Each structure stands twice: as structure tokens, then as C-alpha cells.
Amino acid sequence: MTRRQLNKFSMYRAVNEVLSGNETSLTAIKALYDTSKNFEQLFSTIEEIDRTKSTVSKGITIEKDNAGLELAKSLVKISAVLFAYGKKTKNENMKSISKIKLYELKRMRITNFIKNAKNILKYAKPVLQQMKELNGEIEEEYKIAETNLISYENSLNNKEYKTTERISAISSLSKEFQKADIMLKEDLDTLIELIKDKYPDIYRQYKAARVIKDLGVRKKKDSNAKSAWIIF
């Protein structure tokens, strides 16, 4: 949720607690009781949509991070052998392509990361048999890296799908907030007046709950933090 939505949602929660906590008294006026139950359902819907949006967002990051890390680790294993072979054969291009560390791969942009991965695999493929003298498991490592590259690219495609899903959730959330605002202003705020004299305590609680409080700004994650990865 946005800061404004969080502030409103806090108010919705307070209103819902007042209404649901005084159900018995509200049954005296059917229109008020029915509207309070509709608001309760709307509150639950908003809560569920926001939970879905958060879950999708988290899933995007976790899937991409895991796939990227596995690819990076497999590339480091291959590049180490490739560098040694390039040094042995005095192939400067091969040495240049394969001279790379795990932390460098982590900090690359997605396009550069994929480009480097494909270049390393491209240089390694024709000389796999020769590199077996340096590492007997290089062919298996190569196959693992190829699989990891496919998994990483798939995670990016899945990210695009999930991003669309997240955008849809954001749109739905906005619409539900609009419905809640209308229900409060046009229905509940009017109907609550009907119990002002008979149930003054409930009336005062409702009025107090209708105040939107500023919850403050949530702290943003530092994009320059050492733990933050650019590609995954």
C-alpha cells in the first residue's frame, strides 16, 4: 500500500472494530447493520488484495535471486578452468572473458550478466575436452551452467508475468479503496446518526475512529547497501 492508503486502512480497521464490536446494538437498525457487514467484507477484501500483491512482489525477487545466484556460482567454476586453459594456451581473449569473480557477477546489470554468461559458455564449449585435463568434471559443470542460464532467463520471463499480476492487484486495491470511501461517506456516516441519541458511546467511538492518522513514512531499503544485488 501507499502511505496514503496505509493511513486510510488504519482508519478502516478502527471503524470496522467499532462496528463489529457493537453488532448486537446495530441490529436495531437493519440498514446500518447490513451496511456495517458490507463494510466488514470490503475491509477483508482490501486486506486480501494487499496480501496477494505483497506475496507476488516477494516471489518475483526470491525466484530471480535464487536463479541468478546458482548461475553465477556455476559460471565462476567454469571461468576459473577457462582462465587456466587460456593462460596455458596463451589465449588473451579467453583469459579476459573468464577473469571474473562472483561479486562482480552479482553487481552486473541483467543484460551484462546474461551477456557475460553466454560469452563464458561460448568460449568454453569448443574446448571442453581439452579442459578436462585441468578439471575432469568440467563437462558436467558446463551442463549445469547451461541449465542455470535457462532457469535464470525463465525467471525473468516469469517476473514480467508476475509484474503484470502485481499491477493488476494495485489497480484492484485502488478500486476497493474508492468503494470503501464511498460507503463510509455516503452510507455509514449518515446511518450512524440514527443511533446518536440511543447509543452515544458507539456514536463517539465511530466518530473517533473516522479520523485518519498519519502513520509516517516507511523506511526505504538503501539501494546502495552492500547486501543489495542489482541483477538478483
ROKESE-912792 format. One record per atom (N, C-alpha, C, CB): residue in one letter; x, y, z. Coordinates in steps of 0.2 Angstrom, whole numbers, plus 5000, padded with zeros to 4 digits. Glycine has a CB too. Layout:
N
AXYZ/...
***
This chain:
232
M500449945000/M500050005000/M500450065000/M499550005006/T500250124997/T500550184998/T500450215005/T500250234992/R500850265006/R500750295013/R500050325014/R501250355013/R499750355009/R499050375010/R498550315011/R498850415004/Q498650265007/Q498250205008/Q498350175015/Q498350155003/L498950175017/L499050145024/L498750185029/L499850145026/N498750255029/N498450295034/N497650285033/N498550365032/K497350275027/K496650265027/K496450195029/K496450265019/F496950145028/F496750075030/F496750075038/F497350025027/S497250115041/S497250115048/S496550135051/S497750155051/M496250185047/M495650215049/M495050165048/M495450285045/Y495150135042/Y494650075041/Y494550025046/Y494750045034/R495150005048/R495249955053/R494949975060/R495949935055/A495050045062/A494750065068/A493950065067/A495050135069/V493750095062/V493050095061/V492750025061/V492850125054/N493049975057/N492749905057/N492749875064/N493249865053/E493249895068/E493249865075/E492649895079/E493949885079/V492549955078/V491949985082/V491349955080/V491950065081/L491249945073/L490649915071/L490549845072/L490549925063/S491049805071/S491049735073/S490949725080/S491649695070/G491249765084/G491249755092/G490549775095/G491749795095/N490149805091/N489449835093/N488849805089/N489449905093/E488949745086/E488549715081/E487849715084/E488749645079/T487749685091/T487149675094/T486749745094/T487249655101/S487049795096/S486649865096/S486449885089/S487149915099/L486949875084/L486749895077/L486149855074/L487349885073/T486049795076/T485449765073/T484749795074/T485449695076/A484749845079/A484149885080/A483949925073/A484249935086/I484449945069/I484349975063/I484649935058/I484650055063/K484249905054/K484449855049/K484849885044/K483849825045/A484749945041/A485149975036/A485849985038/A484850035034/L485950005045/L486550015047/L486949955049/L486550055054/Y486549905051/Y486949835052/Y487149805046/Y486449785056/D486749805041/D486849775034/D487449815031/D486249775029/T487449875031/T488049915028/T488649905032/T487849995029/S488649895039/S489249885043/S489549815041/S489049885050/K489149765039/K489349695037/K489649705030/K488749645037/N489349745026/N489649755019/N490349785020/N489149795015/F490449835024/F491049865025/F491549825028/F490949935030/E491349775032/E491749725035/E492049685030/E491449685041/Q491649665025/Q491849625019/Q492349655015/Q491249595015/L492149725014/L492649765009/L493249775013/L492249835008/F493349785019/F493949785023/F494349725022/F493849805030/S494049665022/S494349605022/S494649595014/S493949545023/T494249615010/T494449615003/T495149655001/T493949634998/I495149715004/I495649765004/I496349725007/I495549825007/E496249695012/E496749665016/E497049605012/E496549635023/E496549565009/E496749505005/E497149534998/E496149465003/I496949584995/I497249604989/I497949634990/I496849664986/D498049664996/D498649694998/D499149635000/D498649745004/R498849585003/R499249525004/R499549494998/R498849475009/T499049484993/T499249454987/T499749494983/T498649444982/K499749554983/K500249604980/K500849594983/K499949674980/S500849594990/S501549584993/S501849514992/S501449595001/T501449464992/T501649394990/T501949394983/T501149344991/V501649424979/V501849424972/V502549454971/V501349454967/S502549514974/S503249554974/S503749524977/S503149624978/K503649484983/K504149444986/K504449394982/K503949424993/G503949354979/G504049294975/G504449314969/G503449264972/I504349374966/I504749394960/I505549404962/I504549464957/T505649434968/T506349444970/T506649374972/T506349494976/I506349334976/I506649274978/I506849224972/I506149234983/E506349214967/E506449174962/E507049194957/E505849164957/K507049264956/K507649294952/K508249284956/K507449364950/D508249304962/D508849304966/D509149234966/D508749324973/N508749184968/N509049114968/N509249084962/N508449064970/A508949104956/A509149084949/A509849114948/A508649094944/G509849184949/G510449214947/G511049194951/G510349294949/L510949184958/L511549154962/L511749094959/L511349154969/E511349044958/E511548974955/E511948984949/E510948934954/L511749024944/L512049034938/L512749064939/L511649084933/A512749114944/A513449154945/A513949104948/A513349214950/K513749064952/K514149014956/K514448964950/K513848974961/S514048944946/S514248894941/S514648924936/S513648864937/L514548984934/L515049024930/L515749034932/L514749094928/V515749044939/V516349054942/V516848994942/V516249074950/K516448934942/K516848874942/K517148864935/K516348814944/I516748874930/I516948864923/I517448914921/I516348874918/S517348984923/S517849034921/S518549024924/S517549104923/A518548994930/A519248984933/A519648934929/A519148954940/V519248874927/V519648824922/V519748854916/V519148764922/L519348894913/L519448934906/L519948984907/L518748964904/F520049014912/F520649064913/F521249024913/F520549104919/A521248974917/A521948924917/A522048904910/A521848874922/Y521548884906/Y521748854900/Y521948914895/Y521048824897/G521648964896/G521849024892/G522549044893/G521349084893/K522749044899/K523449054901/K523949004898/K523549064909/K523748944899/K524148884896/K524248894889/K523848824898/T523748914885/T523748914878/T523948994875/T523048894875/K524049034880/K524149104879/K523649134874/K524849104875/N523049124876/N522449154873/N522149214877/N521849104872/E522349274875/E522249334879/E521449344879/E522649394876/N521149334874/N520449344874/N520049304879/N520149334867/M520249244879/M519949194883/M520149214891/M520249124882/K520749234892/K520849254899/K520449314901/K521649274899/S520449364896/S520049424898/S519249404899/S520049474892/I518949364895/I518249344896/I518149304903/I518049304890/S518649264905/S518549224910/S518849244917/S518849154909/K519149304917/K519449334923/K518849374926/K520049374921/I518449334930/I517949374934/I517749334940/I517349364929/K517549374945/K517449354952/K516649354953/K517749394957/L516449314958/L515749304960/L515449374962/L515649264966/Y515749414966/Y515549484967/Y515449524961/Y515949514973/E515849514956/E515749564950/E515149544946/E516449554946/L515049474946/L514449454943/L513749474946/L514449374942/K513849474953/K513249494957/K513049574956/K513349484964/R513549614954/R513449684954/R513249704946/R514049714956/M513249654942/M513149674935/M512449684934/M513349624930/R512249734929/R511549734927/R511349674923/R511549794922/I510749664923/I510449604920/I510749584913/I509649604920/T510749634909/T510949624902/T511649604901/T510849684897/N512149644905/N512849624906/N512949554909/N513149674910/F512549534914/F512649474917/F512549414912/F512149464923/I511949424908/I511749374903/I512349374898/I511049384901/K512549434896/K513049434890/K513649394893/K513149504889/N513949414899/N514549384901/N514449304902/N514749414908/A513849284904/A513749214905/A513749174898/A513049204908/K513449204893/K513449174886/K514149174883/K512949214882/N514549224885/N515249234882/N515649174885/N515549304883/I515549164892/I515949114895/I515849044892/I515849124903/L515149034892/L514948974889/L515148964882/L514248964890/K515149014878/K515349014871/K516148994870/K515249084868/Y516549024874/Y517249014874/Y517448944877/Y517649064878/A517048924882/A517148854885/A516948794881/A516848854892/K516448804877/K516148744874/K516648714869/K515548764870/P516948744864/P517448714860/P518048674863/P517648764854/V518148694869/V518748674872/V518648634878/V519248724874/L518048604879/L517848564885/L518348504885/L517148544884/Q518448464880/Q518848404880/Q519548424883/Q518848374873/Q519848474880/Q520548494882/Q520548524889/Q520748554877/M520048554891/M520048574898/M519948524903/M519448624899/K519748464901/K519648404906/K520348384909/K519348344902/E520848404906/E521548394909/E521648434915/E522148404904/L521348494915/L521348534921/L520848524926/L521348614919/N520248504924/N519648484928/N519248434925/N519248544930/G519248374928/G518948314925/G518148324925/G519148254928/E517948364929/E517148374929/E516948434925/E516948384937/I517348464921/I517148524918/I516548514913/I517748554913/E516448464910/E515848444906/E515248454910/E515948384902/E515248424915/E514648424920/E514548494922/E514748374926/E515048524924/E514948594926/E514648634921/E515648624929/Y514848624915/Y514648664909/Y513848654908/Y515048644902/K513648584908/K512948574908/K512548604913/K512848494908/I512848604919/I512448644925/I512348714924/I512848624932/A512948744921/A512848814919/A512348834914/A513548844917/E512348784909/E511848794904/E511148794906/E511948744898/T511048744911/T510348734914/T510248794918/T510348674918/N510748824922/N510648884926/N510448944922/N511248894931/L510748954916/L510649004912/L509949004910/L511149004906/I509648944908/I508948944906/I508548954911/I508848874903/S508648934917/S508248944923/S508249024925/S508448904929/Y508749054924/Y508849124926/Y508449164921/Y509549154926/E508449154914/E508049184909/E507349174910/E508349164902/N507149114912/N506449094913/N506149134919/N506349024915/S506649144924/S506449184930/S506249254928/S506949184935/L506649284923/L506549354921/L505849354917/L507149374916/N505749304913/N505049304909/N504549294914/N505049244904/N504649254919/N504049244924/N504049314928/N504249194929/K504549354929/K504549414933/K504049464929/K505249444933/E504149464922/E503649504918/E502949484919/E503849504911/Y502849424919/Y502149404921/Y501849424928/Y502049324920/K502349414932/K502149424939/K502049504940/K502649394944/T502449544937/T502449614937/T501749634935/T502949644933/T501449604929/T500849624927/T500349604932/T500649584920/E500449544935/E499949524941/E499949574946/E500149454943/R500549594948/R500649644953/R500249714952/R501349664955/I500349734945/I500049794943/I499249794943/I500249814936/S499049734942/S498349714942/S498049724949/S498149644939/A498449694954/A498249694961/A498249774963/A498749654965/I498749814961/I498749884963/I498149914961/I499449914960/S497949904955/S497349934952/S496749914956/S497249914944/S496649854957/S496149824961/S496049854968/S496149744962/L496649864971/L496749894978/L496449964978/L497449894980/S496650004972/S496450074972/S495650074971/S496750104966/K495350034967/K494650024966/K494250014973/K494449974961/E494549964977/E494249944983/E494250004988/E494549884986/F494850044988/F494850094992/F494350154991/F495550124992/Q494250154984/Q493650204982/Q493050184984/Q493750214974/K492850114984/K492250094986/K492150104994/K492150014985/A492650094997/A492650105005/A492550175007/A493350075008/D492850215003/D492750295004/D492050315003/D493250335000/I491750284998/I491050304996/I490550275001/I490850274989/M490750215003/M490250185008/M490250215015/M490450105009/L490850245017/L490950275023/L490550345022/L491650295025/K490750385017/K490450455017/K489750455015/K490850485011/E489450415011/E488850415008/E488350375012/E488750395001/D488550315016/D488150275019/D488250275027/D488250205017/L488850255029/L488950245036/L488950305040/L489650205037/D489250365037/D489250425041/D488550455042/D489650475037/T488050435037/T487350455038/T486950415042/T487050465031/L487050345042/L486650305046/L486850305053/L486750235043/I487550315054/I487750315061/I487350375065/I488550335062/E487150425062/E486750475065/E486150455069/E486550535060/L485850395066/L485250365069/L485350335076/L484950315064/I485950325078/I486050295084/I486350345089/I486450235084/K486450405087/K486750465091/K486450465098/K486750525087/D485850475098/D485450485105/D485450415109/D484750505104/K485250355105/K485150295109/K485850265111/K484750245105/Y486350275107/Y486950245109/Y487550295108/Y487150175104/P487550345112/P488050395112/P488750375112/P487950445117/D488950315116/D489650295116/D489850265110/D489650245122/I489450225106/I489550195100/I489650255095/I489050145097/Y489250305095/Y489250355091/Y489950395091/Y488750405092/R490150405097/R490850445099/R491350395096/R490850465106/Q491350335098/Q491850285096/Q491950295088/Q491750215098/Y491350285085/Y491450295077/Y491750355075/Y490650285074/K491550415078/K491750475075/K492550485077/K491450535079/A492750455082/A493450455084/A493850405079/A493550425091/A493550355077/A493850305073/A493950335066/A493450245072/R493450385064/R493450405057/R494050455056/R492850445056/V494450475061/V494950515060/V495550485057/V495250555066/I495850505051/I496450475048/I497050505051/I496450495040/K497450455054/K498050475057/K498650455052/K498150435063/D499150505052/D499750495048/D500250445052/D500050565047/L500350395048/L500750335051/L501450355050/L500550275049/G501650405046/G502350415044/G502550385038/G502750405050/V503150395036/V503450365030/V503850305032/V503950415027/R503650255028/R504050185029/R504750195027/R503750125026/K505250165030/K505950175028/K506050135022/K506450145034/K506450165017/K506550135011/K507250095011/K506550185005/K507250035008/K507850005008/K508450045004/K507749935005/D509050045007/D509550085004/D509850044998/D510150095009/S509750074992/S509950034985/S510650034985/S509650074980/N511050064989/N511750064989/N512050014994/N512050134990/A511549984998/A511849945003/A512249885001/A511249915008/K512749865004/K513149805002/K512749745000/K513649795007/S512149735004/S511849675003/S511349674997/S511449655009/A511249734994/A510849744988/A511149724982/A510549814988/W510849674978/W511149654972/W510749684966/W511049574971/I511049704961/I510749734955/I510449684951/I511249774951/I510749634949/I510449584945/I510049534948/I510949554941/F510149514954/F509749464958/F509849464965/F509949394955/
***
